[in-house]
Amino acid sequence: MTNIRHLVEPENFTLEEIEDLIDKGLSMNADPKPYANVCQGKIMASLFFEPSTRTKLSFDSAMMRLGGQVLGFSDASTSSTSKGESLADTIKVVSGYSDIIVMRHPKEGAPLLATHFTEVPIINGGDGGHQHPTQTLTDLITIKKYKGKLDGMKIGFCGDLKYGRTVHSLIRTLARFGNKEFYLISPEELTLPSSLKAQLEKQGVKLIEMRYIEDVVEELDILYMTRIQKERFFNESDYIRLKNSYILDKDKIKAAKSDMIILHPLPRVNEISNEVDTDPRALYFEQAKLGVYIRMALICKLLEVGPYARG
């Protein structure tokens, strides 16, 4: 590859590139067979310094479906960082073993740091409470498939908006696509960070803050639920006090539009009642499945193979 490209934050790609990735991902979802061997002989290193089920396994599944192989770890205690090895040294070594690296790290900025010490593309699988760009791509492919567009919608974000990196990445990207109105439903202690609010408002985005889902549900085209994240709290009593703030059940969505869609990056704890799972508007499990196909498209793009192979 001539110029190594990375995905550290959604802004690393233009809107045209994101739309193209979504189209490729939908094409792979419709018929994965033509892509079964495009990564034959390629190795993806999966470095997860923080626990993950969906992100790690969907990347592993994506690479395997493309005919590639996977190596790595899902527990930092099994890596040499537990012996004190620096992230820079780990990346230098692993980039010699692989063709592409996907990493999750509890420290904000770690994937960006990794890009300075690698010979292969780096994909940010989530860094602290900061960014989660491949979850954003997963959210966008789901929205495009079920709403047919990425702009001009009323979108409600509910739950932990302060530490929720999935929200931070998605709201910025949806604003880039021209969505100018977001409803922020959260406890006062978990509102969107003020720096992000200021950034969005500077772009002409209207942020409407509220405390209850019922106050806005009938207006929404998309309701994006999030978990109150125990691991982001410094103090357990605050977590216990807030963890049951928002539980979505059938009563709360009675007044919602018939074509509103309910998304959630998962894992779910108790913020969406199981009774909602059978509602046709509940798409969070389909969302997780589509994550494999958008990650397949992303791997192809960064490795310049398959539909992205250079003439």
N, C-alpha and C positions, 0 to 999 in steps of 0.2 A: 504494500500500500504506500502511496506517495505521501499524502498528508494524513496523519493519524487524527481521527475525530473521536470525540468522547461525548457521552451524555451525562453531564453532572447536574444540569438543571434544564427545564423545558426550553429556556431561552437560547440554548445551544443550537436549536433548530428553528428555521423560519416557519411561518404558518403554512407555506406551500409544502415544505418538507414534512411537517406533521400530518397534513391532509393526505399526502402521498403515502406515508407510512400506514395511516388508517385504511386507505383504499387497498393497499397491499395486504394488510392484516385481514381485512374482510374477504379478500380473494382467497387467502390461505385457509380461512375458516370454511369457506364454501367448498373448496377442493384442495386439500393439503398434498395430494399425491405428487404433483409436479415438483414439489420442493423437497422430496424425501431424501435426496442425496446431495444437496447443494453445499452442505458443510462437511462432507466426507473428508477425513484427514485433518479436520480442525478440532482444536481442544479449547473448551471454555473453562476458566478457573472461577470457581464459585467461592468467594471469601466472605463468610458471614460472621462478623465479630459480634453480632447481636441476633437473638432468636428470630426465626422466620419460618412460616409454613408455606404460604401462597407464593411469595416473591421468589424464594429459593427454588421450590419445586416447579413453579411455572417456568422459570428460566431453564432448569434442568430438562424439563419436558420439551421446551421449545428447541433447545440444542439437539436433543436426541431425535426429535421429529424431523430435524433438518439433516440428520445423518452424522452429526458430530458427536464428540465425547466430552465428558465432564469430569473434572477433578476439583478437590477443594475441601472445605470444612464448614460445619454449621455451628461450631462451638469454639470461641476464641481460646478457651483453655487448652484445646488440643493443638494449638499453633505455637510457634516460637515466640509470639508476642508475650505469652505467659512467662517466658524466660527473660523478657526485657528487650527483645528485638524491636527496632523502630519500624514504623509503618513503611517508611521509605525503603528500608532494606528488604522487607517482606515483598513489596511490590517489585523491586528490581529483580529479585530472585524468581518470583512467580511469573513475571512477564517473559522470562526465559523458558518457562515450561509450557506456555499457553499462547493462544492466538487472540484471546479476548478475555477480559476480567470483569466480572460483576461483583460488586462489594457492597455490603451494608456495614455501617459503623455507628456506634453511639455518639461519636463526636462530630459536631457540625463542621463541615469543611474538609473532612478526611478524604472523601473521593476527589475533591479538587486538588488537594495536596498530592494524592496518588498520581494524578496526571503528569506531574513534574518528574516522576521517577520510573515511567513505564515506556516500553517499546511497543505496546499493543493498546488497542482501545479500552477505555475504562467506562463502565456503566455504573451509575449511582443507584444502588438498590435501597437507598434510604439512609440519611445521615442525621441522627439525633432528631430534634423537633424541627428540622430545617426544610429539607426537600425530599420528594419521592417522585422523580419524574416518570418512572415507568408505570407507577400507579396512575398518574395523570393520563398517560397514553391509554391505559386500560379503561379509565373512566370515559375518555373521549371516544374510543372505538365503540363503546356501549351506547353512548349518547347518539352518535352518528347512526348506528344500526337501528336504534328504536325511535329516535326523534327525526332522523333524516337530515339534520343540520346541526351546526355547532354555535349558532348565534341567535340573537333575538328571543331569548327565553328568560323566564323568571325562575331563579334558582335559589332554593333555601338550603343553607348549611346548618346542621344541628348537632350540638354536643360540645366536644372539646375543640374549640377553634383557636385556642392559645398555643397548645402543643402539637396539634394535629398537622403533621407535615404533609399529609395527603391533601388537606384543605388548602394549605399555603401554596402548594404547587398548582393545584387545579384552579383556584380562584384567579391567580395571576394569568394563567393560560386562557381561561374563558374570557377574561377581560381583554386579552390580546385579540381574541376572535370577535370582539365587538359587543359582548354582553355588558350592559351598563347598569344593571340593577341586581343587587344581591341581598337576600334576607338572611341575617345572621342571628340564629336562635341558640342562645347559650346562657349559662349562669354568668353573673357579673364577673366572677373570678376567672372565667375561661373564655373571655372575648378575644377576638382577633387581635394579634399584636399591634400596638399603635403605629409602629414603623410601617407595617404592611398596609394598614388602613390609610395612612398618609400617602403612600405610594399609589394606591388605587384611586384615591380621591383626586390626586394630582392628574390622573388620566381621565377624569370626568366620570368616574364610576360612583353610583349612588349606593351607599351601604345603609341598610335599614336594620337596626338592632332591635331585638325583641326577646322576650323570655319564654314564650309558649308557642308550640307548633300550631295549635288550634287558631291562633290569631292570624295566620297567613296561609294555612294549608290549601284553602280553596283557590288561591291565586297561582299556585306553583305549577310549573311544568316539570320540575325536577326537585326531589327532596333527597338531599345527600346527608345520610346519618353517619355519625362517628361515635367511636367508643370513648368513654372517659378513661384515659390511659393511666393506670396505676403506676407504671414504670417512669412516668414523667414527673410524678409528685415527690416533693422533698419530705412531705409529712403525711403519714398515713391517715390521720384524723381528718385532714382536708379531703382526701380521696374518699373516705367512707361517707363523709357528709354530702359529697356531690355525685357519687357514682350512680345513684338512681334518679338523677334529675330529670332525665328524658327517656321514657319508655314508650316506643311507638306501638300502638295496638290498633285494632280495627276501628274502635270508636274515634280515634284521633284522625283517621283518614276518611271518615264517612263523607265529609263535605268536599273531598279532593276531586279534581277532574278525573274522568275515566281514563284519560291517556297520560296522566302524570306518571313518572317513573320514580321508583325508590331505589337508590343506590347506597352502597356501604362498602368501604374498602376491605372489611373483615380483618381480623376476627371479631365476631360479635360476642358480647358477653350477655347482657340482658336488655340492651337498649332497643332491640326490635323483638317484640313478642313472637313466639313461634307461630301463632295464629295468622300472622301477616304473610308467612311464607307461601301460602296457597293463593294469595291475591295476585292476579295477573300483572299488576303494576310492580310487584317486587322482583327486581332483576339482579339482586346482588350475587346469586350463585352463577347466573349466566355471565355476569360481569367478570367473576373470577376465571371462568372458562375462557372468555375472550382475551384475557390477559396473556394466555399462552401464544395466541396468534399474532398479537401486536408485538410481543417480544421476539417471535420468529422473524417478523419483518425488520425489527430493529437490529437483530444480530446480522441479518443479511446485509443491511445498509452499512453497518460499521465494518463488516468484513469484506464488503464489495463483492458479494457472491449472489447467485440466483438472479432475482429480478434487478439487482443492483450491480451485477458484474459489468466491468468496463469492457466496451467493445473489443 
